[in-house]
Amino acid sequence: MQDTCRDLLDEYRALADLCATLSPEDWQRTTAFYGWTPWDEIAHLCYFDQTALLSVTNPQGFIDGAKALAAEMATGKEISAIARETFAGLDGAALLAVWRDRFETLVAELAKQDPKARLNWYGPTMSAKSFATARLMETWAHGQDVWDAMRRPRPSSHRLKAVAHIGVSTYGWTFVNRKLPVPAPQPYVELTAPDGSLWTWGEPSATDFVRGPAQDFCLLVTQRRNRADTTLQWAGEGAEQWTRLAQCFAGDPADGPGPGVRPAI
């Protein structure tokens, strides 16, 4: 749990450090993620880090808040609008300060948890360790939108392994969420880590696999790149379908960018 929380905090701080370099104009740039701005990206993370903290420290308060959020969204209001209302009046620098306080406190509270402790979230409960890993994945994904908007190449780190693991673990979810049959077998996944070592999942196969750089795989499963804009290689029917539809996050089925829409920086 301590290692997971350390990685989560490092991921938060890496994005916060990038945001600290943004000018007032940069905070209002349009990203490739539904036209959100960097301000929207951080407001979104801050909103859910705030509710995550509530889940850890006040479970009933989280449940009540989740019901209120669901009622708001049932009226047709999008989460982006709710986050904007929540932090209205804060410029980028002020929002960043609020977010830093929230995520630092959240990680400190998560670090106290038994890794197997069950925490409330939007849907089934999650183990504390999975909860922290999911926050890392979401922070990494939304952070990519900011890196792309700034047209800066993003440094990679060993923290990609947590994102990749969620990507592999949600193979079946990608299809179930779309009410499609889950192709078998699940492809063998072999990724090259930033340090040149290999991360693998499943049994080696010459006919059903996904291979390539870990960062490309993470960009694919978080729907920040089309498979055509990566150097990934794949074989087998399951891999063919998965690399076209992969979705490692919860929610309604979503489609990633088309070829060439979000090319490598």
N, C-alpha and C positions, 0 to 999 in steps of 0.2 A: 504493500500500500504506500509505503514511503517513497519507493522508486517511482510509482505511478504518479503520485502527487508532485514529486520533484519535476518530472517531465511535464506535467500539466502546467505547473507554475512557469517553467522555462518557455513553454509555448505561448502562454499569455504574455509574458514579458517581452518575448521577441516581437510579437505584433504590436504591443504597446510602444516599444522603442521605435518601430517604424512609424507609428502614428505620431509620435512626438516630433518627427521631422516634417510633418505636413503643414503647409501654409493654410491660411483661412480659405484660399481658393481651392487648394487640394482637397480639403474636407468636403467640398461640394462637387467634385468631379463625378462623372457618371461612370459606374462600373459596368461590367458585362453581366452582372447578376441582377436581372429584372430591372435594370436601370437604377438600382440603389446607389447611393453615394457612400464614400468611406464613413461619413457620419451615420448613415443608416446601418451599415455593417456593425459598427461598434455599439450603436444603440440596441440592435438586435441581440448581440452577445451580452451586453450589460443587463438587458431585461431578463434573459434566461439565466444568467449567473445570479441575479437577484432572487429569482424564484427557486433556483437550485439551492441557494443558501437557506431559503425558507424551508425547503424540503429536509435539509440536514438538521436544522435547529428548531423547527416548529412544524412537524408533520401535519397537524390538523390545519394550521394556517395555510400550508401549501394546498391541501385538499380544497379548502374554501376558495382560495385564489384561483385554482384550476377550474373550478365550477364557474366562477365569475368570468374567467377568460373565455371558456367555452360558450357561455351565454352571449358574450360580446361578439364572438366570431360567428355565432349562429345568425346574427343580424346582417351578416355580409361584410363586416369590418375585417380588413386584413391585418395580420400581425405587424406588418411594417407600419401601418397607421397607428396601431396601439402603442408601439414602441416610440414613435415620433411624439405622440401625445404625452407619454410618460416622462420624456426628457426634454419636452419643449422649453425653449428659453436658454438652453445650454449650447454654447458654441463648441467647436471641436475640442479645444483645450480643456474646457470645463467638463465636458462629457468624458474625456479621457481620464481626468482626475477621479471622477466618480467611479468609472469602470475599474481603474487600478485598485481602489479601495474595496470594491465588491469582490474582485477575483482573488486578491490577496487574502481576504477574510474567508472566502469560500474554500480555498485550498487549505488554509490552516484548520478549518473545521473538518474537512474531508480527511485530513491526515490523522485525525483522532479516531476515525471509524475503523471497526473491524472490516476487513475487505469483503467479508461475506454478508455484512449487515444489509438489510433490504431498505431501500430508499424509494419513496414515492416519486413518480414522474408522470408524464402525460401518456398514459397507457399502462402496461404492466410495471410492477415494481422492478427495480434493478439492484444488483449488488453494488456496494459502495465502490468497489474497484471498477466495475463496468461503467458506473455512473461517471467516475472521474475520466475514464478513457473516452467516453462519449463526448464529454465536454472538450477534451483535447481535440478530437476529430472535428467537432463543429468549429472550434476556434481556428484550427488549421485551414479548414475549407473556406470560411469567410475571410480569413486572412489572405488567402490566395487572391480573392477579388480585389483587395486593396493593393497587393503587390502588382497585379496586372494593370490596375488603373494608373498606377504610378510608373508603369513601363520599366520596372526594375526586375532583374532576375533574382529569384528567391534562393537563398542558401538552404541546403537540405541538411538534415540531421538524423540521428538514430530514432528520433521521435516518430519518424514516418512508419516505423514498425507497428505502432499502436493503431495508426490509421489503416494500414494495410491489413492488419488482423481483423478489424471491423469489416473491411471490404470483403475479405474471404468469408467471414462468418455469416455475411448477409447474402451469400449466393442464392440460397433458397428463397429468401425474402424478396429478392428482386422479381421473381416469377410469381410467387404467391400473392404479392401485392397487386399484381396485374391480372390475377385470376388466370394464370397460365400454368401448364404442367411444368414441373421442375425437371429439366433435362438431367439424365444420368449417363455416365458418372459425373460427379463434380470434378472439374478440371484440377490437375496438379498445378500449383502456383510456385514459380521460382523467380524471385526478385533479387536484383543486385542492389545491395545497401549502399549508402553514401561512402562507406569505407572500403567498398569493393568485395565484401563478404556476401554470402548468399543467404537469403531468408526463404524458407520453403514451407509449404503447407500441402498435406496429402501425400499420396503414393506417386513416385515418379512414373511418368507416362510419356511415350513418344507419340501418342495419338490424341491425347486430350490434355491440353496444357495452356497456360498463359505464362509468358516469360518476358522479362525486360527490366528496366530501371524501376526501383521502388517508387520514386517520385512520380513517374508516368502512371503507374498503377493507381496511386493515391489520387492523382488528378482525374483519372477515369472514373473511379468508383464514387467520388464526391461530385461527379458531373461538372468538373471544371475544364475538362478537355474532351473532345471527341477522340475516339480511338485512332482516327486517321491522322491526328496531330500529335501522336505519341510514337515512340519507337518500340512499342510492345509487339510481341509475336504471339500468335495463338493458333490452336488446331483443335478440331473436334466440334461437333454440333453444339454441345453445351457452352464451350468457350466462344463460339461464333455468336450465339444468342446473348450470352452474358456481357461480352464486351460491347454489344450494341445497346443493351438496356440497363447495365449495372447501376444500382442505387443503394448506397450503404446507409442512408438516413431514413428515419421514419416519416410517415405522412403519405399523402396520396401519390400515386405514380407520377413521376416527373421525367421529362426528357432533357438530356444534356444538350450542349451546344452542337450545332451542325459542323461538318468539316470546314476548317478554315475560319470559323467564327472566333475561336479563342486559341490562336496558334501560340507556340512557345515564344517566350520573350527572349 
